[in-house]
Amino acid sequence: MLTGIPKILSPELLKVLCEMGHGDRLVIADGNFPAESVGKNAIVVRMDGHGACELLDAILQVFPLDPYVKQPVHLMEVVPGDPVETPIWDEYAAIIQKRAGLGREAIGHIERFAFYKEAAQTYAIIATGEGALYANIMLQKGVVTD
């Protein structure tokens, strides 16, 4: 056991987060995201049974966001015409503000199929049990300064 590390961060996930370097990207995927097929060349960490918000909050306690890019966070854009609401995005923004001190300007949006393409090139994908639609979020790692 360790102190100061959120209990939701499994040893496997901590190892992956530690291995990542500055500029590497990570996807926290919702339950509908095709993590295994998109992540054929990435590390896929299964976190079924956990929600994306609780994981984002825990990860941002140990994972710095990249200060050298305008938007170190990206969300999957809603397909035009899809009548889906995305209240989880407000929750993400609040967590990012609380943990990283960044506002909504640090959060970009990527079209659905472009998001899949970008996700295929990330270091890791965390497959969650998140039930909210369009709850996929991509984080770009910054540098550890302390």
Disulfide bonds with the S-S distance in Angstrom:
none
